[in-house]
Amino acid sequence: MAYPQPARAPLLALAARLRVSACDTAAGRYDLVHYRQWNNPARSGAAVREVVRWRGDDRSGGQLATQHPTGVVPVTHDWWQPGDLYSVGLIDPFTRTDVLREDLRINEPSPADSTEVLANLAYLSTWYSPRRDGRAATLDLLAGLSPLTYYPRVVDRSGRPGIAVAATSGDRRALLVLHPDTGEVLAYESAHLSPFGWRAQTYLVYLAHSHATRRWWEPAARPRAATPSLPLYPRLQQHWLLTTPLPCLTTTPQGVTP
């Protein structure tokens, strides 16, 4: 077997045998996504960003986020009432193939740019936790893109084994790491070609895709700004969001993968 190889046949085979993940059985009206993102500071500002998001079908949600350098506010809290998340969309794209094609920008007048399609899928994966049927539909759509390169054995930057698909357009490369059995998105990398080879500009590790019955925090009914006892001055700090581990571990022939 050639390594790497064209992606169409392996993606169709994975879609046909796709396994239900442990998180697919989690109940709740919120999609729960936890991810960590590294950026090239010269291009993207903050070097490290960690986010936990909740998204409801009524376009409500919440978010806890931290970044490094943090500035004055170590952790930001966002909360959206029903209808506020208008930018996310009216319909979960992973439940309808026509909507998914539009959100991935596959339905373009000219042939779709595969690097943009993978980037759009990485973005949707920061808001949605698609269940098995949605992931299978996504693999079918990716299999129809040309050209995509398939890597049967990779490891993401958190040490989890998986498979990967990659696309190249000019001096840009997009790479998506997937769970080898469930098809869940594990990681995404956007890289630019430099005189010394490919250099990563953005790297995302998806630590959890699940569902929840409630957000882990709610704003006070009548929030009041507390008067600081001492003057506040910007200081460089690093904060990590410590969250309760989710019982969503599944075994693979290569090892244990969330």
PyRosetta script that sets phi, psi and omega in degrees:
from pyrosetta import init, pose_from_sequence

init()
pose = pose_from_sequence("MAYPQPARAPLLALAARLRVSACDTAAGRYDLVHYRQWNNPARSGAAVREVVRWRGDDRSGGQLATQHPTGVVPVTHDWWQPGDLYSVGLIDPFTRTDVLREDLRINEPSPADSTEVLANLAYLSTWYSPRRDGRAATLDLLAGLSPLTYYPRVVDRSGRPGIAVAATSGDRRALLVLHPDTGEVLAYESAHLSPFGWRAQTYLVYLAHSHATRRWWEPAARPRAATPSLPLYPRLQQHWLLTTPLPCLTTTPQGVTP")
pose.set_psi(1, 128.7)
pose.set_omega(1, 180.0)
pose.set_phi(2, -70.3)
pose.set_psi(2, 148.8)
pose.set_omega(2, 179.4)
pose.set_phi(3, -139.1)
pose.set_psi(3, 114.3)
pose.set_omega(3, -3.1)
pose.set_phi(4, -76.7)
pose.set_psi(4, -175.8)
pose.set_omega(4, -174.9)
pose.set_phi(5, -150.8)
pose.set_psi(5, 167.2)
pose.set_omega(5, 175.6)
pose.set_phi(6, -60.3)
pose.set_psi(6, 145.6)
pose.set_omega(6, -168.8)
pose.set_phi(7, -88.5)
pose.set_psi(7, -18.2)
pose.set_omega(7, -169.8)
pose.set_phi(8, -57.0)
pose.set_psi(8, -57.3)
pose.set_omega(8, -175.9)
pose.set_phi(9, -62.0)
pose.set_psi(9, -47.1)
pose.set_omega(9, 179.2)
pose.set_phi(10, -62.2)
pose.set_psi(10, -36.9)
pose.set_omega(10, 180.0)
pose.set_phi(11, -68.4)
pose.set_psi(11, -40.7)
pose.set_omega(11, 177.4)
pose.set_phi(12, -64.9)
pose.set_psi(12, -38.8)
pose.set_omega(12, 178.5)
pose.set_phi(13, -65.3)
pose.set_psi(13, -41.1)
pose.set_omega(13, 178.6)
pose.set_phi(14, -65.6)
pose.set_psi(14, -42.0)
pose.set_omega(14, 179.4)
pose.set_phi(15, -60.6)
pose.set_psi(15, -35.3)
pose.set_omega(15, -178.0)
pose.set_phi(16, -73.2)
pose.set_psi(16, -29.1)
pose.set_omega(16, -176.8)
pose.set_phi(17, -111.3)
pose.set_psi(17, 16.9)
pose.set_omega(17, -172.6)
pose.set_phi(18, -56.6)
pose.set_psi(18, 136.9)
pose.set_omega(18, -177.3)
pose.set_phi(19, -101.3)
pose.set_psi(19, 147.1)
pose.set_omega(19, 174.5)
pose.set_phi(20, -69.9)
pose.set_psi(20, 134.9)
pose.set_omega(20, 178.3)
pose.set_phi(21, -88.0)
pose.set_psi(21, 163.4)
pose.set_omega(21, 178.8)
pose.set_phi(22, -62.2)
pose.set_psi(22, -32.8)
pose.set_omega(22, -179.2)
pose.set_phi(23, -76.7)
pose.set_psi(23, -15.2)
pose.set_omega(23, 177.8)
pose.set_phi(24, -63.0)
pose.set_psi(24, -27.5)
pose.set_omega(24, -177.7)
pose.set_phi(25, -86.7)
pose.set_psi(25, -5.5)
pose.set_omega(25, 179.1)
pose.set_phi(26, -69.9)
pose.set_psi(26, 129.3)
pose.set_omega(26, -178.8)
pose.set_phi(27, -90.7)
pose.set_psi(27, 160.7)
pose.set_omega(27, 175.7)
pose.set_phi(28, 141.5)
pose.set_psi(28, 152.1)
pose.set_omega(28, -177.0)
pose.set_phi(29, -86.5)
pose.set_psi(29, -5.4)
pose.set_omega(29, 179.0)
pose.set_phi(30, -106.4)
pose.set_psi(30, 133.9)
pose.set_omega(30, 163.1)
pose.set_phi(31, -74.7)
pose.set_psi(31, 130.7)
pose.set_omega(31, -179.8)
pose.set_phi(32, -113.3)
pose.set_psi(32, 122.7)
pose.set_omega(32, -178.9)
pose.set_phi(33, -129.6)
pose.set_psi(33, 131.7)
pose.set_omega(33, 176.9)
pose.set_phi(34, -126.9)
pose.set_psi(34, 120.7)
pose.set_omega(34, -179.5)
pose.set_phi(35, -141.7)
pose.set_psi(35, 159.6)
pose.set_omega(35, 176.3)
pose.set_phi(36, -126.6)
pose.set_psi(36, 136.5)
pose.set_omega(36, -173.7)
pose.set_phi(37, -129.3)
pose.set_psi(37, 132.1)
pose.set_omega(37, 174.3)
pose.set_phi(38, -109.3)
pose.set_psi(38, 136.4)
pose.set_omega(38, -179.4)
pose.set_phi(39, -125.9)
pose.set_psi(39, 157.8)
pose.set_omega(39, 167.7)
pose.set_phi(40, -76.8)
pose.set_psi(40, 110.0)
pose.set_omega(40, -173.4)
pose.set_phi(41, -56.7)
pose.set_psi(41, -33.3)
pose.set_omega(41, -178.5)
pose.set_phi(42, -63.6)
pose.set_psi(42, -28.5)
pose.set_omega(42, -178.8)
pose.set_phi(43, -100.6)
pose.set_psi(43, -33.1)
pose.set_omega(43, -167.2)
pose.set_phi(44, -120.1)
pose.set_psi(44, 0.9)
pose.set_omega(44, 179.1)
pose.set_phi(45, 85.9)
pose.set_psi(45, -109.9)
pose.set_omega(45, -176.2)
pose.set_phi(46, -59.7)
pose.set_psi(46, 136.6)
pose.set_omega(46, -177.4)
pose.set_phi(47, -77.6)
pose.set_psi(47, -40.3)
pose.set_omega(47, -177.5)
pose.set_phi(48, -133.3)
pose.set_psi(48, 136.5)
pose.set_omega(48, 179.9)
pose.set_phi(49, -138.5)
pose.set_psi(49, 133.1)
pose.set_omega(49, 178.0)
pose.set_phi(50, -125.6)
pose.set_psi(50, 133.7)
pose.set_omega(50, -171.0)
pose.set_phi(51, -138.2)
pose.set_psi(51, 137.8)
pose.set_omega(51, 166.4)
pose.set_phi(52, -119.1)
pose.set_psi(52, 125.9)
pose.set_omega(52, -176.2)
pose.set_phi(53, -125.4)
pose.set_psi(53, 147.4)
pose.set_omega(53, 170.8)
pose.set_phi(54, -123.0)
pose.set_psi(54, 131.2)
pose.set_omega(54, 179.9)
pose.set_phi(55, -131.7)
pose.set_psi(55, 124.0)
pose.set_omega(55, 177.4)
pose.set_phi(56, -100.8)
pose.set_psi(56, 155.3)
pose.set_omega(56, 179.1)
pose.set_phi(57, -65.1)
pose.set_psi(57, -18.6)
pose.set_omega(57, 175.6)
pose.set_phi(58, -86.1)
pose.set_psi(58, 13.9)
pose.set_omega(58, -179.6)
pose.set_phi(59, 62.9)
pose.set_psi(59, 34.4)
pose.set_omega(59, 168.5)
pose.set_phi(60, -103.2)
pose.set_psi(60, 166.7)
pose.set_omega(60, 178.9)
pose.set_phi(61, 174.8)
pose.set_psi(61, -170.0)
pose.set_omega(61, 179.0)
pose.set_phi(62, -158.6)
pose.set_psi(62, 164.0)
pose.set_omega(62, -179.3)
pose.set_phi(63, -155.3)
pose.set_psi(63, 137.7)
pose.set_omega(63, 167.6)
pose.set_phi(64, -116.1)
pose.set_psi(64, 131.3)
pose.set_omega(64, -177.0)
pose.set_phi(65, -143.8)
pose.set_psi(65, 146.0)
pose.set_omega(65, 173.6)
pose.set_phi(66, -139.0)
pose.set_psi(66, 155.2)
pose.set_omega(66, 178.6)
pose.set_phi(67, -144.1)
pose.set_psi(67, 161.3)
pose.set_omega(67, 178.7)
pose.set_phi(68, -130.8)
pose.set_psi(68, 126.3)
pose.set_omega(68, -1.9)
pose.set_phi(69, -65.4)
pose.set_psi(69, 146.2)
pose.set_omega(69, -170.9)
pose.set_phi(70, -86.3)
pose.set_psi(70, -29.0)
pose.set_omega(70, -172.8)
pose.set_phi(71, 75.9)
pose.set_psi(71, -145.6)
pose.set_omega(71, -174.5)
pose.set_phi(72, -77.2)
pose.set_psi(72, -41.5)
pose.set_omega(72, -174.5)
pose.set_phi(73, -98.5)
pose.set_psi(73, 113.9)
pose.set_omega(73, -177.1)
pose.set_phi(74, -69.7)
pose.set_psi(74, -40.2)
pose.set_omega(74, -179.1)
pose.set_phi(75, -132.3)
pose.set_psi(75, 129.3)
pose.set_omega(75, 177.3)
pose.set_phi(76, -98.3)
pose.set_psi(76, 142.0)
pose.set_omega(76, -179.9)
pose.set_phi(77, -117.1)
pose.set_psi(77, 122.2)
pose.set_omega(77, 176.2)
pose.set_phi(78, -119.8)
pose.set_psi(78, 144.5)
pose.set_omega(78, -177.6)
pose.set_phi(79, -144.4)
pose.set_psi(79, 129.8)
pose.set_omega(79, -177.5)
pose.set_phi(80, -121.6)
pose.set_psi(80, 127.0)
pose.set_omega(80, 174.7)
pose.set_phi(81, -75.9)
pose.set_psi(81, 167.0)
pose.set_omega(81, 178.6)
pose.set_phi(82, -53.2)
pose.set_psi(82, 129.8)
pose.set_omega(82, -179.5)
pose.set_phi(83, 92.4)
pose.set_psi(83, -14.0)
pose.set_omega(83, -176.1)
pose.set_phi(84, -71.4)
pose.set_psi(84, -31.5)
pose.set_omega(84, -177.7)
pose.set_phi(85, -84.7)
pose.set_psi(85, 56.8)
pose.set_omega(85, -178.2)
pose.set_phi(86, -66.7)
pose.set_psi(86, -26.3)
pose.set_omega(86, -177.6)
pose.set_phi(87, -73.5)
pose.set_psi(87, -17.4)
pose.set_omega(87, -178.1)
pose.set_phi(88, -79.4)
pose.set_psi(88, -30.4)
pose.set_omega(88, 178.1)
pose.set_phi(89, 120.1)
pose.set_psi(89, 155.0)
pose.set_omega(89, -178.7)
pose.set_phi(90, -75.9)
pose.set_psi(90, -30.6)
pose.set_omega(90, -172.4)
pose.set_phi(91, -124.8)
pose.set_psi(91, 138.6)
pose.set_omega(91, 173.0)
pose.set_phi(92, -61.9)
pose.set_psi(92, 113.8)
pose.set_omega(92, -174.2)
pose.set_phi(93, -64.4)
pose.set_psi(93, -22.8)
pose.set_omega(93, -177.4)
pose.set_phi(94, -78.9)
pose.set_psi(94, -1.7)
pose.set_omega(94, 176.9)
pose.set_phi(95, -99.6)
pose.set_psi(95, -9.4)
pose.set_omega(95, -179.8)
pose.set_phi(96, -141.7)
pose.set_psi(96, 122.5)
pose.set_omega(96, -175.4)
pose.set_phi(97, -63.7)
pose.set_psi(97, -37.3)
pose.set_omega(97, -178.6)
pose.set_phi(98, -65.1)
pose.set_psi(98, -39.6)
pose.set_omega(98, 178.0)
pose.set_phi(99, -68.7)
pose.set_psi(99, -39.6)
pose.set_omega(99, 179.6)
pose.set_phi(100, -62.6)
pose.set_psi(100, -41.4)
pose.set_omega(100, 177.9)
pose.set_phi(101, -60.8)
pose.set_psi(101, -39.8)
pose.set_omega(101, 179.5)
pose.set_phi(102, -67.6)
pose.set_psi(102, -45.3)
pose.set_omega(102, -176.8)
pose.set_phi(103, -69.2)
pose.set_psi(103, -28.9)
pose.set_omega(103, 176.2)
pose.set_phi(104, -82.7)
pose.set_psi(104, -6.5)
pose.set_omega(104, -179.3)
pose.set_phi(105, 64.4)
pose.set_psi(105, 36.4)
pose.set_omega(105, 175.1)
pose.set_phi(106, -79.4)
pose.set_psi(106, -33.0)
pose.set_omega(106, -179.9)
pose.set_phi(107, -82.0)
pose.set_psi(107, 67.2)
pose.set_omega(107, 178.0)
pose.set_phi(108, -101.8)
pose.set_psi(108, 152.5)
pose.set_omega(108, 176.5)
pose.set_phi(109, -57.1)
pose.set_psi(109, -39.7)
pose.set_omega(109, 175.2)
pose.set_phi(110, -99.4)
pose.set_psi(110, 167.6)
pose.set_omega(110, 178.2)
pose.set_phi(111, -53.8)
pose.set_psi(111, 137.5)
pose.set_omega(111, -176.4)
pose.set_phi(112, -63.7)
pose.set_psi(112, 141.8)
pose.set_omega(112, 173.5)
pose.set_phi(113, -79.3)
pose.set_psi(113, 113.4)
pose.set_omega(113, -174.6)
pose.set_phi(114, -62.4)
pose.set_psi(114, -32.9)
pose.set_omega(114, 178.2)
pose.set_phi(115, -65.1)
pose.set_psi(115, -36.5)
pose.set_omega(115, 178.0)
pose.set_phi(116, -70.1)
pose.set_psi(116, -37.9)
pose.set_omega(116, 178.9)
pose.set_phi(117, -61.4)
pose.set_psi(117, -45.4)
pose.set_omega(117, 179.0)
pose.set_phi(118, -65.4)
pose.set_psi(118, -37.6)
pose.set_omega(118, 177.6)
pose.set_phi(119, -65.2)
pose.set_psi(119, -39.8)
pose.set_omega(119, 178.4)
pose.set_phi(120, -66.4)
pose.set_psi(120, -38.0)
pose.set_omega(120, 177.0)
pose.set_phi(121, -65.6)
pose.set_psi(121, -39.5)
pose.set_omega(121, 177.1)
pose.set_phi(122, -62.2)
pose.set_psi(122, -39.0)
pose.set_omega(122, 178.5)
pose.set_phi(123, -66.6)
pose.set_psi(123, -47.4)
pose.set_omega(123, 178.5)
pose.set_phi(124, -58.5)
pose.set_psi(124, -32.8)
pose.set_omega(124, -178.6)
pose.set_phi(125, -72.1)
pose.set_psi(125, -10.9)
pose.set_omega(125, 173.2)
pose.set_phi(126, -85.0)
pose.set_psi(126, -6.2)
pose.set_omega(126, -179.4)
pose.set_phi(127, -120.2)
pose.set_psi(127, -27.9)
pose.set_omega(127, -171.2)
pose.set_phi(128, -119.8)
pose.set_psi(128, 150.4)
pose.set_omega(128, 172.9)
pose.set_phi(129, -119.2)
pose.set_psi(129, 81.8)
pose.set_omega(129, -175.6)
pose.set_phi(130, -66.8)
pose.set_psi(130, 143.4)
pose.set_omega(130, 175.9)
pose.set_phi(131, -85.4)
pose.set_psi(131, -175.4)
pose.set_omega(131, -168.5)
pose.set_phi(132, -55.3)
pose.set_psi(132, -48.5)
pose.set_omega(132, -176.0)
pose.set_phi(133, -62.6)
pose.set_psi(133, -37.5)
pose.set_omega(133, 178.1)
pose.set_phi(134, -66.4)
pose.set_psi(134, -38.1)
pose.set_omega(134, 178.9)
pose.set_phi(135, -69.2)
pose.set_psi(135, -37.6)
pose.set_omega(135, 178.1)
pose.set_phi(136, -64.1)
pose.set_psi(136, -42.1)
pose.set_omega(136, 178.0)
pose.set_phi(137, -62.6)
pose.set_psi(137, -38.1)
pose.set_omega(137, 178.7)
pose.set_phi(138, -64.2)
pose.set_psi(138, -43.0)
pose.set_omega(138, 179.0)
pose.set_phi(139, -63.0)
pose.set_psi(139, -39.6)
pose.set_omega(139, 177.6)
pose.set_phi(140, -61.2)
pose.set_psi(140, -41.8)
pose.set_omega(140, 179.1)
pose.set_phi(141, -66.6)
pose.set_psi(141, -42.1)
pose.set_omega(141, 178.7)
pose.set_phi(142, -63.9)
pose.set_psi(142, -34.7)
pose.set_omega(142, -180.0)
pose.set_phi(143, -63.6)
pose.set_psi(143, -25.3)
pose.set_omega(143, 179.9)
pose.set_phi(144, -82.9)
pose.set_psi(144, -8.0)
pose.set_omega(144, 179.1)
pose.set_phi(145, -80.1)
pose.set_psi(145, 149.9)
pose.set_omega(145, 178.0)
pose.set_phi(146, -141.5)
pose.set_psi(146, 133.7)
pose.set_omega(146, -6.7)
pose.set_phi(147, -97.7)
pose.set_psi(147, 144.8)
pose.set_omega(147, 170.1)
pose.set_phi(148, -123.7)
pose.set_psi(148, 141.3)
pose.set_omega(148, 178.7)
pose.set_phi(149, -104.4)
pose.set_psi(149, 138.2)
pose.set_omega(149, -176.3)
pose.set_phi(150, -110.4)
pose.set_psi(150, 133.4)
pose.set_omega(150, 176.2)
pose.set_phi(151, -118.5)
pose.set_psi(151, 113.2)
pose.set_omega(151, -173.8)
pose.set_phi(152, -74.9)
pose.set_psi(152, -15.7)
pose.set_omega(152, -179.2)
pose.set_phi(153, -141.7)
pose.set_psi(153, 111.2)
pose.set_omega(153, 176.5)
pose.set_phi(154, -139.6)
pose.set_psi(154, 168.4)
pose.set_omega(154, 175.2)
pose.set_phi(155, -134.3)
pose.set_psi(155, 129.7)
pose.set_omega(155, 178.7)
pose.set_phi(156, -80.0)
pose.set_psi(156, 178.6)
pose.set_omega(156, -172.5)
pose.set_phi(157, -76.8)
pose.set_psi(157, -0.8)
pose.set_omega(157, 170.6)
pose.set_phi(158, -101.4)
pose.set_psi(158, 4.2)
pose.set_omega(158, 176.5)
pose.set_phi(159, 90.8)
pose.set_psi(159, 7.5)
pose.set_omega(159, -178.1)
pose.set_phi(160, -87.3)
pose.set_psi(160, 132.1)
pose.set_omega(160, 178.6)
pose.set_phi(161, -76.5)
pose.set_psi(161, 150.6)
pose.set_omega(161, 178.8)
pose.set_phi(162, -169.7)
pose.set_psi(162, -166.0)
pose.set_omega(162, 172.4)
pose.set_phi(163, -115.4)
pose.set_psi(163, 169.5)
pose.set_omega(163, -178.5)
pose.set_phi(164, -146.2)
pose.set_psi(164, 151.4)
pose.set_omega(164, 169.6)
pose.set_phi(165, -124.4)
pose.set_psi(165, 144.3)
pose.set_omega(165, -176.9)
pose.set_phi(166, -136.4)
pose.set_psi(166, 151.3)
pose.set_omega(166, 176.0)
pose.set_phi(167, -136.9)
pose.set_psi(167, 147.1)
pose.set_omega(167, 180.0)
pose.set_phi(168, -127.6)
pose.set_psi(168, 135.7)
pose.set_omega(168, 176.7)
pose.set_phi(169, -140.9)
pose.set_psi(169, 107.8)
pose.set_omega(169, -177.3)
pose.set_phi(170, 62.8)
pose.set_psi(170, -122.2)
pose.set_omega(170, -179.5)
pose.set_phi(171, -99.3)
pose.set_psi(171, 20.8)
pose.set_omega(171, -178.9)
pose.set_phi(172, -121.5)
pose.set_psi(172, 139.8)
pose.set_omega(172, 175.8)
pose.set_phi(173, -129.8)
pose.set_psi(173, 135.9)
pose.set_omega(173, 174.8)
pose.set_phi(174, -116.4)
pose.set_psi(174, 135.7)
pose.set_omega(174, -178.4)
pose.set_phi(175, -134.3)
pose.set_psi(175, 131.6)
pose.set_omega(175, -178.4)
pose.set_phi(176, -120.8)
pose.set_psi(176, 125.4)
pose.set_omega(176, 178.2)
pose.set_phi(177, -99.8)
pose.set_psi(177, 129.8)
pose.set_omega(177, -176.7)
pose.set_phi(178, -121.6)
pose.set_psi(178, 152.3)
pose.set_omega(178, 172.7)
pose.set_phi(179, -64.7)
pose.set_psi(179, 134.9)
pose.set_omega(179, -173.2)
pose.set_phi(180, -71.6)
pose.set_psi(180, -13.4)
pose.set_omega(180, -178.5)
pose.set_phi(181, -117.5)
pose.set_psi(181, -36.3)
pose.set_omega(181, -175.7)
pose.set_phi(182, -102.2)
pose.set_psi(182, -12.8)
pose.set_omega(182, 179.7)
pose.set_phi(183, 74.7)
pose.set_psi(183, 8.5)
pose.set_omega(183, 178.8)
pose.set_phi(184, -69.3)
pose.set_psi(184, 145.9)
pose.set_omega(184, 178.7)
pose.set_phi(185, -75.0)
pose.set_psi(185, 121.9)
pose.set_omega(185, 179.3)
pose.set_phi(186, -99.0)
pose.set_psi(186, -36.4)
pose.set_omega(186, -175.7)
pose.set_phi(187, -160.5)
pose.set_psi(187, 161.0)
pose.set_omega(187, 177.6)
pose.set_phi(188, -144.2)
pose.set_psi(188, 140.3)
pose.set_omega(188, 177.2)
pose.set_phi(189, -133.8)
pose.set_psi(189, 133.4)
pose.set_omega(189, 170.4)
pose.set_phi(190, -112.7)
pose.set_psi(190, 126.6)
pose.set_omega(190, -176.0)
pose.set_phi(191, -131.2)
pose.set_psi(191, 152.3)
pose.set_omega(191, 176.2)
pose.set_phi(192, -118.5)
pose.set_psi(192, 146.7)
pose.set_omega(192, -178.5)
pose.set_phi(193, -80.6)
pose.set_psi(193, 124.9)
pose.set_omega(193, 178.1)
pose.set_phi(194, -115.6)
pose.set_psi(194, 172.0)
pose.set_omega(194, 176.9)
pose.set_phi(195, -59.3)
pose.set_psi(195, -16.5)
pose.set_omega(195, -178.3)
pose.set_phi(196, -106.3)
pose.set_psi(196, 11.6)
pose.set_omega(196, -180.0)
pose.set_phi(197, 112.2)
pose.set_psi(197, -166.9)
pose.set_omega(197, -178.8)
pose.set_phi(198, -73.0)
pose.set_psi(198, 130.5)
pose.set_omega(198, 179.3)
pose.set_phi(199, -121.9)
pose.set_psi(199, 123.4)
pose.set_omega(199, -177.9)
pose.set_phi(200, -67.4)
pose.set_psi(200, 134.3)
pose.set_omega(200, 176.1)
pose.set_phi(201, -105.1)
pose.set_psi(201, -33.6)
pose.set_omega(201, 177.2)
pose.set_phi(202, -142.7)
pose.set_psi(202, 137.6)
pose.set_omega(202, 175.6)
pose.set_phi(203, -138.4)
pose.set_psi(203, 125.8)
pose.set_omega(203, 179.0)
pose.set_phi(204, -115.5)
pose.set_psi(204, 134.8)
pose.set_omega(204, 170.3)
pose.set_phi(205, -115.9)
pose.set_psi(205, 122.0)
pose.set_omega(205, 179.5)
pose.set_phi(206, -90.5)
pose.set_psi(206, 108.0)
pose.set_omega(206, -175.1)
pose.set_phi(207, -81.4)
pose.set_psi(207, -24.7)
pose.set_omega(207, 179.7)
pose.set_phi(208, -158.9)
pose.set_psi(208, 136.3)
pose.set_omega(208, 165.8)
pose.set_phi(209, -126.7)
pose.set_psi(209, 111.9)
pose.set_omega(209, -177.2)
pose.set_phi(210, -150.6)
pose.set_psi(210, -162.1)
pose.set_omega(210, 179.0)
pose.set_phi(211, -137.4)
pose.set_psi(211, 154.0)
pose.set_omega(211, -176.1)
pose.set_phi(212, -145.7)
pose.set_psi(212, 149.0)
pose.set_omega(212, 179.1)
pose.set_phi(213, -80.8)
pose.set_psi(213, -20.2)
pose.set_omega(213, -179.2)
pose.set_phi(214, -152.7)
pose.set_psi(214, 162.8)
pose.set_omega(214, 172.2)
pose.set_phi(215, -76.7)
pose.set_psi(215, 153.4)
pose.set_omega(215, -178.3)
pose.set_phi(216, -75.5)
pose.set_psi(216, -8.7)
pose.set_omega(216, 176.9)
pose.set_phi(217, -151.0)
pose.set_psi(217, 151.1)
pose.set_omega(217, 176.4)
pose.set_phi(218, -132.1)
pose.set_psi(218, 144.4)
pose.set_omega(218, 178.3)
pose.set_phi(219, -69.4)
pose.set_psi(219, 154.9)
pose.set_omega(219, 176.6)
pose.set_phi(220, -64.2)
pose.set_psi(220, 152.3)
pose.set_omega(220, -179.3)
pose.set_phi(221, -59.5)
pose.set_psi(221, -41.3)
pose.set_omega(221, 177.6)
pose.set_phi(222, -130.3)
pose.set_psi(222, 82.7)
pose.set_omega(222, -176.9)
pose.set_phi(223, -62.6)
pose.set_psi(223, 135.9)
pose.set_omega(223, 177.8)
pose.set_phi(224, -123.1)
pose.set_psi(224, 132.4)
pose.set_omega(224, 178.3)
pose.set_phi(225, -74.0)
pose.set_psi(225, 123.3)
pose.set_omega(225, -180.0)
pose.set_phi(226, -79.3)
pose.set_psi(226, 138.5)
pose.set_omega(226, 178.2)
pose.set_phi(227, -78.7)
pose.set_psi(227, 121.1)
pose.set_omega(227, -178.8)
pose.set_phi(228, -65.8)
pose.set_psi(228, 140.3)
pose.set_omega(228, -179.9)
pose.set_phi(229, -76.2)
pose.set_psi(229, -25.6)
pose.set_omega(229, 179.9)
pose.set_phi(230, -130.8)
pose.set_psi(230, 153.5)
pose.set_omega(230, 176.2)
pose.set_phi(231, -59.3)
pose.set_psi(231, 144.5)
pose.set_omega(231, 179.9)
pose.set_phi(232, -100.0)
pose.set_psi(232, 132.7)
pose.set_omega(232, 178.0)
pose.set_phi(233, -126.9)
pose.set_psi(233, 139.5)
pose.set_omega(233, 178.1)
pose.set_phi(234, -60.6)
pose.set_psi(234, 133.6)
pose.set_omega(234, 177.0)
pose.set_phi(235, -139.1)
pose.set_psi(235, 142.0)
pose.set_omega(235, 176.4)
pose.set_phi(236, -73.3)
pose.set_psi(236, 122.1)
pose.set_omega(236, 178.4)
pose.set_phi(237, -140.9)
pose.set_psi(237, 166.7)
pose.set_omega(237, 174.1)
pose.set_phi(238, -130.6)
pose.set_psi(238, 126.3)
pose.set_omega(238, -179.0)
pose.set_phi(239, -126.6)
pose.set_psi(239, 139.7)
pose.set_omega(239, 175.3)
pose.set_phi(240, -116.5)
pose.set_psi(240, 143.5)
pose.set_omega(240, 175.8)
pose.set_phi(241, -81.4)
pose.set_psi(241, 116.3)
pose.set_omega(241, 178.6)
pose.set_phi(242, -96.1)
pose.set_psi(242, 112.1)
pose.set_omega(242, -175.5)
pose.set_phi(243, -117.9)
pose.set_psi(243, 159.1)
pose.set_omega(243, 178.6)
pose.set_phi(244, -69.1)
pose.set_psi(244, 127.2)
pose.set_omega(244, 179.6)
pose.set_phi(245, -61.1)
pose.set_psi(245, 140.0)
pose.set_omega(245, 179.2)
pose.set_phi(246, -90.5)
pose.set_psi(246, 142.4)
pose.set_omega(246, -180.0)
pose.set_phi(247, -79.7)
pose.set_psi(247, 63.5)
pose.set_omega(247, -174.9)
pose.set_phi(248, -127.4)
pose.set_psi(248, 46.8)
pose.set_omega(248, 179.0)
pose.set_phi(249, -97.6)
pose.set_psi(249, 131.3)
pose.set_omega(249, 176.5)
pose.set_phi(250, -126.3)
pose.set_psi(250, 146.7)
pose.set_omega(250, -177.9)
pose.set_phi(251, -92.2)
pose.set_psi(251, 148.2)
pose.set_omega(251, 175.5)
pose.set_phi(252, -130.8)
pose.set_psi(252, 166.0)
pose.set_omega(252, 176.5)
pose.set_phi(253, -58.6)
pose.set_psi(253, -24.5)
pose.set_omega(253, -179.3)
pose.set_phi(254, -88.8)
pose.set_psi(254, -12.5)
pose.set_omega(254, -178.4)
pose.set_phi(255, 145.3)
pose.set_psi(255, -161.0)
pose.set_omega(255, -178.3)
pose.set_phi(256, -94.5)
pose.set_psi(256, 128.7)
pose.set_omega(256, -178.7)
pose.set_phi(257, -132.2)
pose.set_psi(257, 127.1)
pose.set_omega(257, 175.6)
pose.set_phi(258, -63.0)
pose.dump_pdb("model.pdb")
